[in-house]
Amino acid sequence: MCWSGRQHQCLRPRSRLSEIPAPAAPVIAVAKKIADQVARPRSAMRAFLRSGASGGIVLIVAALAAMGIANSPLAPTYFALLEHHVGPLSVLHWINDGLMALFFLLVGLEIKRELVDGHLATWADRALPMAAALSGMIVPALVYLAIAGSTPGLARGWAIPSATDIAFAIGVMALLGRRVPASLKLFLTTVAIVDDMGAVAVIAVAYTSSVSGPALLAAALILGLMFVLNRFGVVRLWPYLLLGVLLWIAIWSSGIHATIAGVLTASLIPIRRSPGTPDARDSPLHRLEHAIQRWVAYLIVPVFGFANAGVSLAGVGLAALLSPLPLGVAAGLFLGKQLGVLGAVWAASRLGVARPPGGASWPQIYGMALLCGIGFTMSLFIAGLAFADPDLVEAVKVGILAGSVLSACAGYLVLRLSASRSRQVEA
């Protein structure tokens, strides 16, 4: 019987939640939220934007650490460690040819996912990112050739400024937080993925000098076996990964750069479509992508950056920076990328072929185009393929660092100022 005088409350059935002590209620709420998150499949694109952003910051720290060590008394130890041989390859080659195969595997998985079940699934979705990426590769190459192409032996580096480092660019955007529209982050990611497709094609075609027929035939047979597994609906990952290792060995022996094995393996990993929803739990491609994503973002790419960004700045002055090779690379990244990407978006918008990213102003799109000039990881990778002379590689690194730093700083400032201007206009 109720003695409170509030019979309408006493007669109401009591829920079991009301019996939980008040201090325990927050714990129950947090536990329920965690359970909901575990039960809900994560989107690979959202996870990539998060890990790419924080991974980009880790990459920045690794690159700065390498620069500091390369210009300190520890420099001889640093370079000797990279040249130390472990089996048939040096430590640097194991990083660039071995670990980076996993980076290219992730790139291939992202490309396939976007083409089959993502933001590049239809031609309408592909039009603007493909135009921006293609123009963003051609214009930097032309700028480089205009500056360095006439110098004997330097034309081979035309592809160095044509690539965008997605981790670095997303890392800079992460520093801006909500000042950058989500649509612009997604557009940058999509452009960089298409850019990676072009870079992979360039590496396979332009930087393969001699090919071993028997090894190439072995690689073709391995690919054929992976194709058969895919066609027969084999969804277990271990057969594909085992064959992927054998494919890496065959391609490395053939003379084609071994990292291409990562992209080829990714192209034959099965995928289950889940349009409009988070990634399917039973999709082998999505499971593999989530499994290696953090390893690539937080370990492989930073290790690559640490091993390749160590440039001794002793004797590097304005005259050295203005020599044709570093100047061509820096100008290609800083000027060529922004002109190519922004010009393609503007032309597509004016011609009515495609609309620019929604919710983004033209100054913000320009800031995004500037960030596309950060060519750190892929540019360093291509530099090692383009030139065998260590002095030329060191000169290229100076140009890459100069162009990437200029692009990062300018893009950050433009995006920050344009966001402040947008808030003032809204107010």
ABEGO torsion letter per residue (X at the ends): XBAAGBAAAAABBBBAAAABBAAAAAAAAAAAAAAAAAABBBBAAAAAAAAAAAAAAAAAAAAAAAAAAAABAAAAAAAAAAABBBEABBAAAAAAAAAAAAAAAAAAAAAAAAAAABAAABAAAAAAAAAAAAAAAAAAAAAAAAAAAABBGAAAAAAAAABBBAAAAAAAAAAAEAABBAAAAAAAAAAAAAAAAAAAAAAAAAABABBBAAAAAAAAAAAAAAAAAAAAGBABAAAAAAAAAAAAAAAAAAGBBAAAAAAAAAAABBBBBBBGBBBBAABAAAAAAAAAAAAAAAAAAAAAAAAAABBBABGBBAAAAABAAAAAAAAAAAAAAAAAAAAAAAAAAAAGABBBBBGBBAAAAAAAAAAAABAAAAAAAAAAAABABAAAAAAAAAAAAAAAAAAAAAAAAAAAAAAAAAAAAAX
